[in-house]
Structure formats: structure tokens, C-alpha cells
Amino acid sequence: MLMDQALVEQYQRDGFVILENVFSAEEVAAMLDAVVHGDRVATTTVEAKDAKGMPSRLAIWFDLGEDIWSAVSTCPRLVNPVRILLGEEAAFFHGKVILKEAKKGGAWEWHQDYGYWYDQGFAFPRLASASIALDPATRENGCLQVLRGSHMLGRVTHGRFGTQTGIDPERMKLIEPLFERVYCEMKPGSVLFFHCNLLHASGQNTSDHHRRSVIMCYNALSNPQLAVGYRDNLGLNICAEKRPVPVGADDAILKAAARVTK
């Protein structure tokens, strides 16, 4: 799998690119098992309500260790494309599991990730995320929606809606006609790489099917975090690593899963 020049140009133009079949069915099954049974998700899950009061749940962490999620974070199939897209070494920022459960998963309001991360002290919008689909992502179960090319706007002012941070809906009504809305429907094992200023959202999951995903976030190594130790509105202590993310072995995910089952 290569992040070739054509895909880099697509990312620079659109603010995102999707690669299919990045992770095998066995790797996806191992990650889903860790979502359901693992300590990392169980101990780091927080909840934010959308503008209609529906709960949006995610597990989030800021450190690398020895578990399966660290193996995913350092997987060369994520790290190397991110290095190419950022144009330099990447540092691990954080990982999170989005838990959009059947019938009750809340929406995520329109936002840019840098709308959060600017206030967490990052000097430049030199961050990228890699979102791995663990379940089929469809319009019906609240797949990610993006506005193609909207990262070119630069950072837009964000405010509080429900217990989430997002863009004023009245402003969004003016912005949205400027761009094409894309529903990022994905098969399990596919990865969406996207720019930190890309406008994105997701609808509520009123379907009978879960939509769970893992998002690994990376900072360009040269991008300073000016306010270290910032606490966000969920009480999370935000502090990014300041070393190049280590590149693990390509089979590390299944090996990490095997250690747990022994």
C-alpha cells in the first residue's frame, strides 16, 4: 500500500483521502474485541451530548504503551502515510474509539478538529487524523460527513452546542453551499485520512447496526504545543508527545491480541 503522489495531491485538494483494505478482517476483529472487552476503552470512555441531547460516547487516551491500541497507533500502514501527508516526522497526539451504538448513538456537530486543538495550544494546523472503520459505515448508521476542500477555509470560530464544541449552525448554513458534502461510507478495515481543518460531522445512529471506529491523531513533529497540560471541557489533560512516533512491526496488532488471549 502506497500513499503515492496522486493521493497526496488529492489530500491537499480535498482535505481527505480514503484507502480501502488497510486492515485485514482478523485485525478488525481483534480491535472490536478490544473495544468490547479491553481495559483501555472501559477506563477512558467519556460522553458528550449533541445539540438535541443525545449521548455521543468516545474513549480517548494520550499515551502509548504495550496494548493493541499502541500497536495500531504505531502501525506502519498508518504512520508512514501520515508522515507523507504531513511532509515530515509525526508525533503521536492521541487515539480514540468512537462508540456510535445502534439506536442510541448521538450526532457529532459540524466542527474542525483544529477548532478544538487550537485552544489546546497547537501553534499551527499541522495535524492529521486516520479514522479506521470497524463496522460498515453507512448513511443510515451515522457515517462521517465531510465538506470537500473546506480545510482551505482556515480555522473557523467554534462554540458550545450541547456539551460538544462546534461551529455556529447559522454560520454553517452559509458555509455549506460553498462545498460538496461527501458521506464517507466505508467498509471495515478502510481508513480515512483527513486534515485537521476539514469540516466534518456525523448524524445520529437510529439504525439497528453499530458504527464503531478508531481514530489515531498525529501532530507534525515541528509543530509546538504552546499550552502544555491544557484541560478541555471534558476534563481531559491534553499533552502531546514530542518524539517521532515509533514505527512498529506490521504484524504487531495480531501479536498484541494474541498476548491478551493467552
Helices and strands as residue ranges (DSSP letters): H 5-14, E 16-19, H 25-37, H 39-44, E 45-49, E 55-61, H 68-73, H 76-86, E 90-100, E 108-111, H 113-117, E 127-133, E 144-148, G 150-153, E 159-161, E 164-166, H 169-175, G 176-178, E 180-183, E 191-195, E 200-202, E 211-220, E 230-231, E 237-238, H 252-261
